[in-house]
Amino acid sequence: MHRLKISEAASNAIRIAFERSGLESPVAQLGTISQAVSLSPEFLAALDEDSTEDLLELGKLESTRHDTLKYSLHIFTRDASECLSEHIQPLEDLRFCIPTELLRLFDEHVLDYVDDRFVMRRADGQPLEALVEKLVSGTL
């Protein structure tokens, strides 16, 4: 049995998403979304002119403007028919589309919904960082 817990707030948010989806057999899927990045007018103009040298210099400037993207956890709603049947997992009377191997990474974690966004926390209440560190370091 998997030990990922779902808070009441997260469960309610997912149920609302299921109801609004209009899908006959909805499942939840973990994913991420990122903040939109807008390019400077100078960079867009250089794209139009197709100037490789300008693009290189402007690209360097753009990278300093957008040194990090901010990602956040998101729960996507999709129809169960779009998932492999072996990936459909019941979690606290909700159905998720998530491979068992990935779900095991969330043992001892809680999916919560705070300030209109989903967050994953360790069972001790700390925000999930260990998984991110493993992904970044390549030890996952």
Secondary structure, 3 states (H helix, E strand, C coil): CCCCEECHHHHHHHHHHHHHHCCCCEEEEEEEEECCCCCCHHHHHHHHHCCHHHHHHHHHHHHHHCCCCCEEEEEEEEEHHHCCHHHEEEECCEEEECCHHHHHCCCCEEEEEECCEEEEEECCCCECCHHHHHHHHCCC
